[in-house]
Amino acid sequence: MTPEEFFMYLIIALVIVAPIGARLYRRMTLHRTTQMLREQLNQSPSNQSTKNPPE
């Protein structure tokens, strides 16, 4: 395999793999973030009911 072929295949692989990896990472962090927010929102109404919101 010549260096030109190697870099051509490397670039093709990176063009395909990088966006897929980014989407998978974003999906995993989005799932984790929404889960944390739901837990906080489920806990906060009981804690916030006695406090007045700041104005």
PyMOL commands that set and color helices and strands:
alter all, ss='L'
color gray80, all
select helices_A, chain A and resi 3-48
alter helices_A, ss='H'
color red, helices_A
deselect
rebuild
show_as cartoon
